[in-house]
Amino acid sequence: MRLPAYALLGIAIVAEVIATSAMRASEGFSRLVPSVVVVLGYGVAFYCLSLTLKSVPVGVVYAVWSGAGIVLITLVAVVLYRQVPDVPAIIGLGLIMAGVTVLNMFSKMQAH
């Protein structure tokens, strides 16, 4: 069974968020288990990202991947590390989400 491009992109985003979260826990790659999670997570993320690029334009893929990743990592940081964003950060995150939404809903760039 072949997964749709946006399902692969979703997997890439989740894997990247897990890997980035584990990177902090790896303490500079000095802890084995979180370090392995980082390497595997980024491996899965980039593999799925590469498959997504077969059918979705790179600009769209990267905008969604990076935008969603930024927002999700911020949410993880709030929950796990109590790193609460201030008002300018929240506004910036909103602008990132708005930009990704505009790109996907109104741009003529689309999957081929």
C-alpha positions in Angstrom: 0.0 0.0 0.0 1.3 3.4 -1.0 0.6 6.3 1.4 -0.6 9.6 0.0 2.0 12.4 -0.2 0.4 14.4 2.6 0.3 11.3 4.9 4.0 10.9 4.3 4.5 14.6 5.0 2.5 14.2 8.3 4.8 11.3 9.3 7.8 13.4 8.4 6.6 16.2 10.6 5.8 13.9 13.6 9.2 12.2 13.3 11.0 15.5 13.1 9.2 16.8 16.2 10.0 13.6 18.1 13.7 13.8 17.0 14.0 17.5 18.0 12.4 16.8 21.4 14.8 13.9 22.0 17.7 16.1 21.0 17.3 18.2 24.1 17.0 15.1 26.2 20.2 13.6 24.6 22.2 16.3 26.5 24.6 16.9 23.7 24.4 13.3 22.5 25.8 12.1 25.8 22.7 9.9 26.6 22.4 6.8 24.4 18.6 6.3 24.1 17.6 9.9 23.3 20.5 10.1 20.9 19.3 7.0 19.0 15.8 8.5 18.9 17.3 11.6 17.4 19.1 9.7 14.6 16.2 7.4 13.8 13.6 10.2 14.0 15.5 12.4 11.6 16.2 9.4 9.3 12.4 8.7 9.1 11.6 12.4 8.7 14.0 12.9 5.8 13.0 9.6 4.1 9.3 10.5 4.2 10.1 14.0 3.2 12.0 12.7 0.1 9.1 10.6 -0.9 6.7 13.5 -0.5 8.9 15.5 -2.9 8.1 13.1 -5.7 4.6 14.5 -6.1 4.4 17.8 -4.1 6.4 21.0 -5.0 9.4 21.5 -2.8 8.2 25.0 -1.7 4.9 23.7 -0.5 6.5 20.7 1.3 9.1 22.7 3.0 6.6 25.4 4.1 4.3 22.8 5.6 7.1 20.8 7.2 8.9 23.6 8.7 5.8 25.6 9.7 4.1 22.7 11.4 7.3 21.6 13.0 7.9 25.0 14.5 4.4 25.2 15.9 4.4 21.6 17.2 7.9 21.9 18.8 6.7 25.0 20.6 3.7 23.1 22.0 6.0 20.2 23.1 8.3 22.8 24.8 5.4 24.2 26.6 4.2 20.8 27.9 7.6 19.1 28.5 9.9 21.9 29.4 7.5 24.7 30.6 8.9 27.1 28.0 5.9 29.3 27.6 6.1 31.6 24.5 5.5 35.3 25.1 3.0 37.5 23.1 5.5 38.3 20.2 6.2 34.6 19.9 2.6 33.7 19.8 2.0 36.3 17.1 4.9 35.0 15.1 3.6 31.4 15.3 0.2 32.7 14.2 1.8 34.4 11.2 3.7 31.2 10.3 0.4 29.2 10.4 -1.3 31.9 8.3 1.4 31.8 5.8 1.3 28.0 5.4 -2.5 28.2 5.1 -2.4 30.9 2.4 0.2 28.9 0.5 -1.8 25.7 0.6 -5.3 27.2 0.0 -4.6 30.0 -2.5 -1.3 29.3 -4.3 -1.3 27.9 -7.8 1.6 25.6 -6.7 0.0 22.2 -6.3 0.8 18.5 -6.4 1.6 17.1 -9.9 
